[in-house]
Amino acid sequence: MHRGLAFHLATATALVIVFASLYPYAGWRDPGITVFSFLSSPLPRHVLWGDFLINFSAYIPLGLFIAMALIERLGAFGAILFSAFLCSILSLSMESLQMYLPSRVSSNMDWLANSAGGMTGALFSVRAWHVPFVEDRIATLKDEWFLKGSAGNAGIALLSLWLFTQANPSLPLMGSWVLDEGSLIQRLFIPHRFSPIEAVSVALALFSFGLITSLMLKPGKESLAAVAMTLFLAIAIKSATAGFLLKPSVFFAWASQEALTGTASGLALIFFSRRLPPRKRTIIAFCAVLAQIGFTYFTPGIASPTSELFLFAWKYGQLYTLSGSTSFLARLWPFLALSYLGFIYRKV
């Protein structure tokens, strides 16, 4: 993996961790004790292994990406130590800040789990560095498909953040969700009051997303297949989390006449605009993202990425953190996309 790409992915992962750790970002107050007092607390007698595994797993990618970004400069041993140290410091900082949030509990067990996850990811980096598939094939695919330098690396990180938000099935696919009752067949074919606003919301969000994706690809690679594959991956992630974390009957709860109509319309718009000069696509994408933000503002109950279904509004444990952090990142993503488009405009 290229050092630049690993750095951008590490930055995106750290961003996710910070947002997840400080959710719900409200109710800050002075704890009245030192923020590091949790370190001297006795370890819990009963460990919630589900929470422990989530905390452990959350820092594995961060440790992996930091170490891979540093391994050429510091060597394997130095990259592992420095990556593990940074992961441990970040976790300690987040646990300390949680002391100021009444809805969060600072825990020395969480800090140990995070630190162990960071160390594990750093150790994986050394192994992965010498695996031909990781070292050669992934790097070759990246060089073949994505722009060189920061334009491609930042784009991949932006895509990764968007895909992470799809892990929350409460967030509507492409910014729109229609609450329909019944099976998938019933929702698609039994007549109901069709909502054009819902379909437009999906089409607009997919169009802006597709243009941004095309801009991070090399000339000649701006095919509809790349956008369709990313969309398919997002649907797979969303369906899997809905079906496995909740119940199989909601596996395809995202599907509706409005969602499919909007998706087809958005893909058609991407197809007809994919051959436009890069600067024109950048300007159109910028306007589309602004329109998406405005559409969300004026129709908050329909187009907002945070118009969650009660069924998916998790209120406990680490899933509560996942729900809140992905919702926050879904709000933030269009503004990150605007920043990326401003950056890419100067490159094309």
C-alpha positions, 0 to 999 in steps of 0.5 A: 500500500502506498504511504500516502494512501495509508496516511489518508486512510489513517486520518479518516479512521482517526476521524471516525474514532474521534466522532464515535468516542465523543458522541453525543457531543452534548452535556459537557460538564466538569467531572469534579475529579482528575480526568485520568482517575479512571486509570487507577480504578479497579478493573471490572469483575465482569467483562462485557466481551461484546463491548471489549471486542468492538473496542479492540476491533475499532483500533485495528485499522488505525494501527494497521494504516499508521504502521503502513504509512511509517514502515518505509521511514521507520522500519518494521520495529519502529513503525509498530512501536510508534503506531501502537503508541499513537493509538494508545495516546488517542484512546487515552485522550478520548477516554479522558474527554469522555469524563466531561460527557455524562452520557459516556463512561471512561474505562481503563478496560476500554483503553486497554482494549483500544491499545491492544487493538492498535498494537494488533493492527500494527503487527498485521501491517508487517505481515501484510507488507510482505504479502504479494497480494497486498504489496503488489496487486492492491497497489497496482489496482490503485495506480491503474484506477485512481489519480496519483498523489493526494487527489486519489488518496484523499478520494479513497479516504472520502469513499471509505468514510461514506461506506462507513456511514452505510453500516448504520441501517437507520441512515437512508440509502443516498439520503432518502428512505421510504417507510413502507410496510410489507414484503419486498414484493409488496413494496415494489409492486402494490400501488401506493402514493408515490413520492417524487420528492423521495425519488428526486432526493435519491437521484440527486444524492447518487448523481453527486456521489457518482460525479465525485467518484468519477473525478478521483478516477484516472481518465478513461476509467470513469465508467458507470461500472465503478459507481455501480460497484461502489453502490452495490457494496454500500447496499450489501453493507446496509442490508447485512447490518440491517438483517444480521444486527436486527432481523432478517425481515428487514434485510431489504428494507431500503428498497422501495419504488422511490429508492429504485426509481431514484437510483436508476435516474441517478445512474442515467445522469452519471452515464450521460455526464461521465465524458464531460471534461473534468472541470465541468464535472467538478463544477456540476458535482459542486452544484449537485452537492450544494443542491443536496445540502439545500434539499436536505435543509428544506425537506428535513423529514424526507431528504435528511440523512438523519431521518431515522426509523425508530426501528433502527434507533439503537439506544444502548451500548456500542451500537448507540455509539455507532448510530450516533457517529455514523449519523454525524458523519453522514451530515458532515460528508457533503461538506467534506465532499465540497472541500475535496471538489475544491481541491480537485478543481485545481488538479484537473 
